[in-house]
Amino acid sequence: MATHGEEEPEEPDEPDEPGGPDNGAMAPTRMVPNVGLPGRDWEFSTHVLTLAQVADGATLVKVLKESGADGWELAQVIDGGDKRVLLLRRPKRPQREARRVGFAPPSES
């Protein structure tokens, strides 16, 4: 058994990898590509119903079907005391310029 006057530091079981973190230094972050849906602009609409209309089983269904046919979806129901406000949303439609289709008539000079 050998005796030592000073304590020797413990050696790690595995050597540090070249790309590993060094002594508490932060590893560089990499940019991660965004693979989700692109950001969407929404347009919103509201529809106010009384509690009786919500509870009757027909009015709410009718409003949602009519709105859904125009592309609206139910985003949230807001409590307004004795009334409920339906918050509807749909993707904003891009403003398109009118395009000419076909050929322009010949110009007469």
Buried (B, 14 or more C-beta within 10 A) or exposed (E): EEEEEEEEEEEEEEEEEEEEEEEEEEEEEEEEEEEEEEEEEEEEEEBEBEEEBBEEEEBBEEBBEEBEEEEBEBBEEEEEEEBBBBEBBBEEEEEEEEEEEEEEEEEEE
